[in-house]
């Protein structure tokens, strides 16, 4: 298990000089720009293994606040999102959100529950809804080994921090494939005014889907950019987590989550039949601090969400390094020099 290996020296979209659009990026351009949101990873690598778990941890969940307003969007329900029905019914999350590999999702949910029930604030808890999403990393990992469990969940939660977020082939993105290239974890953020309040919206994604990549509208076909055949994802899915401190409720966050799924099309997703495309959106805003925004004030938040998600999706590919899995299957990193050249020729940078 290697959760703290050196960060890859690859550029994010902002490093390439691509403008942020109508809304400024946050200080870190990450989901951790939202106050009190932390991210941790545990990565499992070994013989035929490239897998792991990623934890999105809102600090405000605890003894004083047992739920945060949240919404769910199911773009295509070919997936195993543990806790989805209660999240949708109540418009709230009760636990951190964890992402992992398809066949490990049930072990991870049990491990998350074990971790939380052992805390003082849950000493008398008799019902709790762990939220765990997944994509299939079977192209680059022996998925049947179900190599993610209690130790990895404990490590991801313990390592969750509010600083810069590791991206690419790390945590739940260690073995995923996107748009013909190596995919993984990506993040981004935007600053936007909602209901007269300056707010931050951040996105974190786990990419494992097909299509033809577009960056700032410029096509980046893997079959043209790679010397080897493009990688083809198993399971063909994407998990998106959106966090904000905007004054919105669970119903409105469902609408935010819808926009997050819409953003996949901006990077060239083909929404294949077997794709499990999900978005969860939550806010750390405390209703005691003021009334929620009216629907007529949400359009900027919707637009900022789509921008942040689209950039996070692209960052997941830009930051990922080449990985090889069982039977010699390889997912190649996107060649950054070719990306720069295509963006320059298109006048984007």
N, C-alpha and C positions, 0 to 999 in steps of 0.2 A: 504494500500500500504506500503510495507516494502522494501525500496531500500538499507538500510544501516544496516541490521541486522548483527550480528557477523559472521565472516567467519567460515565455517566449519573446524574442525580440522581433516582433512583427507589428506592422502599423494598423491602427484603427482607422475608421473612415475619416475622422477628424484630422488625423495625422497626414492623410493624403491631400488635405486642403479642400475637401468637399464642404460647401456651406451647410449650415444647420437648417436653413429654411426660414420660415416666418417666426420661429421661436428660438431663443437662445438655449444652448446646451447648459446643463448644470455644471457645477464646479468639477466634478469627477466624470461627468457624462455617464452616470451609472445609476442603477436603482437605489444605491446607497446614498444618493443625494436627497432622497426623501428622509426627513428626520426620523431617527429611530429604527431604520431598516438596515439589517445586517445580512451578510451573505457568507456562507462557508461551504467548503468542498471536502470530500474525501474521494481520492482516486485510487482505483485498483488496477495495477498493471502486472502482468506476468505472462507465463506461457499461455498463449491464446486468450489473454484477457486484456481488454481495454474497456473499463466500466467504472461506475462510481455513483455518488449521490451528491446533490447540491441542495443546500438548505437556505430558504429565504425566511428570515426571522424578524418579525416586528417586535421591538422591545416592549411596546405598550401592552402586549398580551401578557397577562399575569393575574395576580391576586386582585388588583384594582379594576382591570378591564378583562373580562373573560371572553369577550367577542369583539371583533372589528367588522364594520360594514363591508360587504363584499358582493361581487357579482360574477356570474359564470356565463361564458359563451361557448357553445358546442358547434364549431364549424362543421365537423364531421365526426360522428361519435364512435369511430373505430378505435377504441382505446380503453384503458383500464384506469380511470381517474377515481381513486378511492376517496370517498367522502363527498362526491359530487351532488347527490340528491339532497342531502341536508343543507349543503352550502346554498343550493338553488332555492330550497324551500324557505330557509330562514334569512337569506341574504346576509350571511355572516360567516367568518372563519373563526375557529376556536383554537387553532394550533398554528405553528409555523407551517409553511408549504415546502414539501420536499419533492425533488425530482430525481428519477433514477431510471434503471433499465426495466423493460417490460416484465420479465419473469421474476424480477426482484421486488416489484412494487408492493407485494403483499407482505414480504418480510420487512421491508422498510416501514410500512404502515404499523406493523406490530411493534417494531423497535421504537418508533416515535412514541407510540402509546406507552410503552414501558418506561421510556425516559420521562415523560410528562407525569405519569401516575406516581413516580418516585419523588416529585417535587412537593414542598410543603403546601403550596396553593391548591394542589389536587389531592390532598390527604383524604378527603371525603367524597371525591368524585366517583359517580357511578355511571356517567355517560359522557363521552367525549368523541369528537368527530375529527380524526386525523385526516389531513388532506395531502395526498401523494399522487403526483402525476408521473408519466413515463413516456419514453419513446424506445424503439427497438434498436439496440446496438449490436444485433446479431451478425452484421456484416464484418465487424472488426473484433468481436468477442464471442467466446463460447457461452452464449446466453443461458444454456440449460444448466450451467453450474450454479446459477443464482448466487453470485459471489458477493453480493452486498447485503449486509445484515446489521446486527446490533453494534458491532465495533465501528463500522463505517458511519452509521447514523450518529453515534456518540461523538465521533471525531468531527463530522460536518457541523453539528450543533455547537460543539465547543470552540471550533475555529471561526465561527461566524463573526465577522467584523464589519465595521461601518466605513472602512476606507476603500481603496481601489479594489476592484473585483477582478479576479483571474478569469480569463476568457479562453475560448478555443477548446482544445482537447483536454479538458479537466473536469473532474466531478462527473455529473450526469452526462456531460458531453464528450467523455473520453473516447467513446467508440461510435459516435454518430456520424452520419454522412448527409450532406445537403447540396442539392443542385449540382451533383456530379463531383463535388470537391469534398475534402474533409470538413465536416461541420462541427458543432459543439455548443458551448455556452457563449452568449453575447449579451451585452447590456448597453443602455444609453438612457439619456434623460433630456427633458425640456422644462423650461420655466414658463409658466402661463398664468394669466389672471383669470380667476374663476369667482364669479359673484363679488367682484371688487377686491378679492384677496389674491396676493401673489402666491402662487402654488407651484409645486414641483410634481411632475409625473415621470416616473422611471419605469423601464421595462427590463426584464431578464428573460431570455429565451433559451430553449433547448431544441436545436434544429436537427431534423432527420427526415427531410422530404425531398421530393423530386421537382423537376421543372428546369427552366433555363434562367440562370442568374441574370438579374439586371441591377446595376449600381447607378443611382441617379439617372435612371432611364436608359443607361447604356448597356446593350447586351454583352454578356460575358459567357458565351457558351463553353462548357467544359471540354467538349469534343474538339474545339478549335484551340483551346489554350493549354491543353495538357498533351504531353507526348504519349501518355498511356491512355487506355480506355477509361472513361469516367466511372466513378464508383456509383453503384446503385443501392439505395437504402433498403434495408429490410424493414417492413412495417410502415414506412413512409408517413411520419407524423411530426407534429410540432407542439411543444408546450410553451405557453406565453404567460408570464406573471407580470402584472402591472400594479405598481404601488403609487400612491399619491397622498398628499396631505390636503387635497382640495375638500371643501365642505360639501360632500355629496353623500347620498344614502345608497343602500343596497340595490334598489331598483335602478338608480342612475348608473351605478357601477356595472350593472349588467349591460347597459348601453355602451359604456366605455369598453368593456370586454369585447363586445361585438366589433368595435372599430379596430381592436387589436388583431382580431382574426382577418379583417379586411386588409390590413397592412401587408399580409403575406403575399398578396397578389402584386404589390409594388416591387417585390424582389424576384418575381417570376415563378412563384409556386403554382403548380398545376392542380392542386386540390384533388389528388388521385382518389380513386374509389376506396382504397384501403388505408387512407390517411386519417389518423386521429388528431384533429386540429382543435385545441382547446385554449381558451384564455381565461384566467382568473384575475380580477381586478379588486383591490382593496384600498381602503383609506385609513390613515392613522389619525385623521381629524376626529376630535372629540365633540360630539353634538352639544355638550355642555358649554363649548366655547362659542357657540353661535348657530343660527339656523342654517340649514343646507341651502345651496343655490337653487334657483328655479330652473326648470328645463331650458328656458330661453337663453340662459347664460352658459350653456354647456358646449356650444359649438367650438370655441377655442380649445377646450379640454379634449374634445374628440380629435381635432386636427393635430394637436400636440402629441396625443397618444399614438396616432398613426405614424407620425414622424419618428418618435422615439422607438417604436417597435420595429419600423423598417430599418433604422440604423442599427439596432441591436441584432437583427437578423443578419445584416451584412457583416457586422463585427464578428459574429460567430464563425463566419467563413474566413475573413481576413486574418483572424488571430489563431486559427487552427493550424497545427503542424501535421505533416504526413505521418500516418500511422499504418502499421501492418498487423493483420490479425490471423485467424486460423486459415489454413490452406494457402497461405501466402497472399490472401486478399489484401489489397492496399488502397487506401483513400489518400489521394495526393492533395497537398496544400495548394491553394490558389497562387499562381505566380504573380507576385506583387508588381514586378516591373511591367508585365503585360497589362495589368489593371491600370497602372499609371499612364501608360501609353494610350490606351483606349479612352480614358477619361480626358486626357489632354487633347487628343485629336477631336473629341466631341465638344471641346470648349468648356468642360465642366470645371477643370482646374487649370 
